[in-house]
Amino acid sequence: MNILFLTTNNLATNPRLYKELNLALEQGYSCTLVQFKLGNWSDEKTKTLLEGKEVNVVQLDATSSHRFNWIKWGVLEKVAKMIYPFFKNQLWVNALASSRRSFQILNANINPFPDLICAHNLGALYPAWSLSKEFDIPFIFDVEDYHPGEFIRFDAFKEKGRREFLMKALLPKANALTTASPLIERQTLRLIDGHANNRVVLNGFPKSEFSGQDFMDQDGVLKIVWFSQKISFGRGLEQFFTAISQMDEKRRGLIEVSLIGDLDPQFKQEILVPIKNQGGIKLNVIPAISQQDLHFELSNFDLGLAIEPGKDLNNNLAISNKIIAYAQAGLYILATDTPAQRVFIEENSSLGTGSAQSTSGLLEKLIFICDNLNQIKQDKQKRKVLGEGLSWEVQCDKVLQLWDKVVANKGVVVN
């Protein structure tokens, strides 16, 4: 089988796509990848990820290095935005106004043509449908995020409308859909009035990445970890540290917090320095490390923070990579009660506890965790075994079944 993967980003910025590509290669399939040069850290990282892999890569350019093309596509996108109010029901206008990269993909030189198209990111939906229709090729679309519910910086009202229009018009024509959480699936199916062939594929990781020696000490110290690309404001850390500062001195003295990521200097001065000056807890800041190294190191901790702020609808519907990684590492999870995380904790109560998105809620749960720390440490291996059910080895079976089903029943779902 020959699979064409489409994305408006690149491998380094799309772990789900990277896992699917590896899965296809492991099955012995031929793979073509259409992706973009983004002009940032991800370009070199993507090159590293592709080393040694037999993949036909079609690299498009999202930078201004080719001045004429950059201006051409920018002008076309701007014109589409201008005429959009008069052509709201035109697919191509919505697609181009939403992302110029949709049409850059359509203009790519793709050869040979595949047996199946797998599209990631909303900007890849229109070209996936268009190529599917023109060449009678089935396609699958991955709804990793609920795109109309994401934070939209510019032209938000119109862009939300364009995203909803594209999803309602084109997702029903996909041969299959995958979604990254049950609530993203529910919201998507509600928007498009259902779909005959859809699966939830969680953001599980390979079991091998969690092979670090389990940290099983009984020293009475609660070792807490939180990670992100950026350690900064708006991620729930402010409320967490306020809750820590309100704990009694005895409990606070048993807490060690490690933050992994690139530290915002202003966040350091306004949040971390006062915490250090207050004393009591031990605070570590660790520079960002690779996913594999991060997952290996997670075994050194007891508690993982999944303190999502519920900043937009998508954030409320998503199950973060953090919560999956913590579960696979066997950490006890403290998760704020965004709708998706609340459902996850309710269905996996042995893996952790939920908290209100407030200082008082976090304080209450931290006290509970400190007072039950010995049991939490003892149950680590049990949680790790349960977390294996979320691994990529389990999730990828759903993907393989969809690929086989769609290719075997070519054209059944497409309208």
Rosetta blueprint (number, residue, H / E / L):
1 M L
2 N E
3 I E
4 L E
5 F E
6 L E
7 T E
8 T L
9 N L
10 N L
11 L H
12 A H
13 T H
14 N L
15 P H
16 R H
17 L H
18 Y H
19 K H
20 E H
21 L H
22 N H
23 L H
24 A H
25 L H
26 E H
27 Q L
28 G L
29 Y L
30 S E
31 C E
32 T E
33 L E
34 V E
35 Q E
36 F E
37 K E
38 L L
39 G L
40 N L
41 W H
42 S H
43 D H
44 E H
45 K H
46 T H
47 K H
48 T H
49 L H
50 L H
51 E L
52 G L
53 K L
54 E L
55 V L
56 N E
57 V E
58 V E
59 Q E
60 L E
61 D E
62 A L
63 T L
64 S L
65 S L
66 H L
67 R H
68 F H
69 N H
70 W H
71 I H
72 K H
73 W H
74 G H
75 V H
76 L H
77 E H
78 K H
79 V H
80 A H
81 K H
82 M H
83 I H
84 Y H
85 P H
86 F H
87 F L
88 K L
89 N L
90 Q L
91 L H
92 W H
93 V H
94 N H
95 A H
96 L H
97 A H
98 S H
99 S L
100 R L
101 R H
102 S H
103 F H
104 Q H
105 I H
106 L H
107 N L
108 A L
109 N L
110 I L
111 N L
112 P L
113 F L
114 P L
115 D L
116 L E
117 I E
118 C E
119 A E
120 H E
121 N L
122 L H
123 G H
124 A H
125 L H
126 Y H
127 P H
128 A H
129 W H
130 S H
131 L H
132 S H
133 K H
134 E H
135 F H
136 D L
137 I L
138 P L
139 F E
140 I E
141 F E
142 D E
143 V E
144 E L
145 D L
146 Y L
147 H H
148 P H
149 G H
150 E L
151 F L
152 I L
153 R L
154 F L
155 D L
156 A H
157 F H
158 K H
159 E H
160 K H
161 G H
162 R H
163 R H
164 E H
165 F H
166 L H
167 M H
168 K H
169 A H
170 L H
171 L H
172 P H
173 K H
174 A L
175 N L
176 A E
177 L E
178 T E
179 T E
180 A L
181 S L
182 P H
183 L H
184 I H
185 E H
186 R H
187 Q H
188 T H
189 L H
190 R H
191 L H
192 I H
193 D L
194 G L
195 H L
196 A L
197 N L
198 N E
199 R E
200 V E
201 V L
202 L L
203 N L
204 G L
205 F L
206 P L
207 K H
208 S H
209 E H
210 F H
211 S L
212 G L
213 Q L
214 D L
215 F L
216 M L
217 D L
218 Q L
219 D L
220 G L
221 V L
222 L E
223 K E
224 I E
225 V E
226 W E
227 F E
228 S E
229 Q E
230 K E
231 I E
232 S L
233 F L
234 G L
235 R L
236 G L
237 L H
238 E H
239 Q H
240 F H
241 F H
242 T H
243 A H
244 I H
245 S H
246 Q L
247 M L
248 D L
249 E H
250 K H
251 R H
252 R H
253 G L
254 L L
255 I E
256 E E
257 V E
258 S E
259 L E
260 I E
261 G E
262 D E
263 L E
264 D L
265 P H
266 Q H
267 F H
268 K H
269 Q H
270 E H
271 I H
272 L H
273 V H
274 P H
275 I H
276 K H
277 N H
278 Q H
279 G L
280 G L
281 I L
282 K E
283 L E
284 N E
285 V E
286 I E
287 P L
288 A L
289 I L
290 S L
291 Q H
292 Q H
293 D H
294 L H
295 H H
296 F H
297 E H
298 L H
299 S H
300 N H
301 F L
302 D L
303 L E
304 G E
305 L E
306 A E
307 I L
308 E L
309 P L
310 G L
311 K L
312 D L
313 L H
314 N H
315 N H
316 N H
317 L H
318 A L
319 I L
320 S L
321 N H
322 K H
323 I H
324 I H
325 A H
326 Y H
327 A H
328 Q H
329 A H
330 G L
331 L L
332 Y E
333 I E
334 L E
335 A E
336 T E
337 D L
338 T L
339 P H
340 A H
341 Q H
342 R H
343 V H
344 F H
345 I H
346 E H
347 E H
348 N L
349 S H
350 S H
351 L H
352 G E
353 T E
354 G E
355 S E
356 A L
357 Q L
358 S L
359 T H
360 S H
361 G H
362 L H
363 L H
364 E H
365 K H
366 L H
367 I H
368 F H
369 I H
370 C H
371 D H
372 N L
373 L H
374 N H
375 Q H
376 I H
377 K H
378 Q H
379 D L
380 K H
381 Q H
382 K H
383 R H
384 K H
385 V H
386 L H
387 G H
388 E H
389 G H
390 L H
391 S L
392 W H
393 E H
394 V H
395 Q H
396 C H
397 D H
398 K H
399 V H
400 L H
401 Q H
402 L H
403 W H
404 D H
405 K H
406 V H
407 V H
408 A H
409 N L
410 K L
411 G L
412 V L
413 V L
414 V L
415 N L
